[in-house]
Amino acid sequence: MKATFTYWQDGGQFVGFLDDYPEYQTQGESLEDLKEHLIDLYKDLSTDAIPGVRHRGELVIA
């Protein structure tokens, strides 16, 4: 399983979000630390541990 993410550096922290869930940001002290937090966030989001998560879908319109 793979998930894409967006990240940037803000001062001494790395901040980022999963591209499928841009409204949920997390941070880490290094890029590797951020990746660990993003994995934990993905687990929480995909198991409904966080209420009210918005999901994206795709429609095929003829």
Secondary structure by P-SEA (a helix, b strand, c coil): ccccbbbbbccccccccccccccbbbbcccaaaaaaaaaaaaaaaaaccccbbbbbbccccc
